[in-house]
Amino acid sequence: MVALLQSYKPTLYYDVVNWKPPEMGWIKCNTDGASKGNPRQSSYGFCIRNHTGQLLYAEAQII
C-alpha cells in the first residue's frame, strides 16, 4: 500500500483566470464563497474595484 501511494501521481487540471477591468466610470464586484458542507462552516468574500483596478472596498466573513 505504501509503495502504491508513493508512486501515485494525481492529474492536475487548471484554468488561467485574468481579471478584466470594467469600462471607464464603472466599478466591478468580484465575489467568492466556500462551504465545508451543509450545515457546516461557510464563508464569503468580495472586493470592489474601479476601472483602473484600484481597490475601493473588500470584505470577507465566516457565516
NUPATI-999164 format. One record per residue (C-alpha): y, x, z; residue number from 1. Coordinates in Angstrom, 1 decimal. Example, Ala and Ser with C-alpha at 12.3 -4.5 7.8 and 13.67 -1.06 7.14 Angstrom:
BEGIN
<base Y="-4.5" X="12.3" Z="7.8" i="1"/>
<base Y="-1.1" X="13.7" Z="7.1" i="2"/>
This chain:
BEGIN
<base Y="0.0" X="0.0" Z="0.0" i="1"/>
<base Y="2.4" X="2.8" Z="0.8" i="2"/>
<base Y="1.8" X="4.6" Z="-2.5" i="3"/>
<base Y="2.4" X="1.3" Z="-4.3" i="4"/>
<base Y="5.7" X="0.7" Z="-2.6" i="5"/>
<base Y="6.8" X="4.3" Z="-3.1" i="6"/>
<base Y="6.2" X="4.1" Z="-6.8" i="7"/>
<base Y="7.9" X="0.7" Z="-7.1" i="8"/>
<base Y="11.0" X="0.7" Z="-9.4" i="9"/>
<base Y="12.8" X="-2.6" Z="-9.5" i="10"/>
<base Y="14.5" X="-3.8" Z="-12.6" i="11"/>
<base Y="18.3" X="-4.0" Z="-12.2" i="12"/>
<base Y="20.4" X="-6.5" Z="-14.0" i="13"/>
<base Y="24.2" X="-6.2" Z="-14.1" i="14"/>
<base Y="27.3" X="-7.7" Z="-15.8" i="15"/>
<base Y="30.6" X="-6.0" Z="-16.3" i="16"/>
<base Y="33.4" X="-8.1" Z="-14.9" i="17"/>
<base Y="37.0" X="-7.4" Z="-15.8" i="18"/>
<base Y="39.9" X="-9.2" Z="-14.2" i="19"/>
<base Y="42.3" X="-10.7" Z="-16.8" i="20"/>
<base Y="45.8" X="-11.4" Z="-15.6" i="21"/>
<base Y="47.4" X="-14.8" Z="-16.2" i="22"/>
<base Y="50.3" X="-15.4" Z="-18.6" i="23"/>
<base Y="53.7" X="-14.3" Z="-17.5" i="24"/>
<base Y="55.2" X="-16.8" Z="-15.0" i="25"/>
<base Y="51.7" X="-18.0" Z="-13.8" i="26"/>
<base Y="49.5" X="-17.0" Z="-10.9" i="27"/>
<base Y="45.8" X="-16.7" Z="-10.7" i="28"/>
<base Y="43.5" X="-17.6" Z="-7.7" i="29"/>
<base Y="40.1" X="-15.9" Z="-7.7" i="30"/>
<base Y="37.5" X="-17.3" Z="-5.2" i="31"/>
<base Y="34.1" X="-16.4" Z="-3.9" i="32"/>
<base Y="31.7" X="-17.5" Z="-1.3" i="33"/>
<base Y="28.3" X="-16.8" Z="0.2" i="34"/>
<base Y="25.7" X="-18.6" Z="2.3" i="35"/>
<base Y="22.6" X="-17.4" Z="4.1" i="36"/>
<base Y="21.1" X="-20.8" Z="3.8" i="37"/>
<base Y="21.8" X="-24.3" Z="5.0" i="38"/>
<base Y="22.8" X="-24.8" Z="7.8" i="39"/>
<base Y="23.2" X="-21.1" Z="8.4" i="40"/>
<base Y="26.3" X="-18.9" Z="8.4" i="41"/>
<base Y="28.6" X="-19.1" Z="5.3" i="42"/>
<base Y="31.9" X="-17.5" Z="4.3" i="43"/>
<base Y="34.6" X="-17.8" Z="1.6" i="44"/>
<base Y="37.4" X="-15.7" Z="0.3" i="45"/>
<base Y="40.2" X="-15.9" Z="-2.2" i="46"/>
<base Y="43.1" X="-13.9" Z="-3.5" i="47"/>
<base Y="46.2" X="-15.0" Z="-5.4" i="48"/>
<base Y="47.8" X="-12.5" Z="-7.9" i="49"/>
<base Y="50.8" X="-12.8" Z="-10.3" i="50"/>
<base Y="50.8" X="-11.8" Z="-14.0" i="51"/>
<base Y="51.3" X="-8.1" Z="-13.1" i="52"/>
<base Y="48.3" X="-8.1" Z="-10.8" i="53"/>
<base Y="50.4" X="-7.9" Z="-7.6" i="54"/>
<base Y="48.6" X="-9.4" Z="-4.7" i="55"/>
<base Y="50.5" X="-12.3" Z="-3.3" i="56"/>
<base Y="48.1" X="-13.7" Z="-0.7" i="57"/>
<base Y="44.5" X="-13.3" Z="0.3" i="58"/>
<base Y="42.3" X="-15.0" Z="2.9" i="59"/>
<base Y="38.6" X="-14.8" Z="4.0" i="60"/>
<base Y="36.8" X="-16.6" Z="6.8" i="61"/>
<base Y="33.4" X="-17.3" Z="8.2" i="62"/>
<base Y="32.7" X="-21.1" Z="8.2" i="63"/>
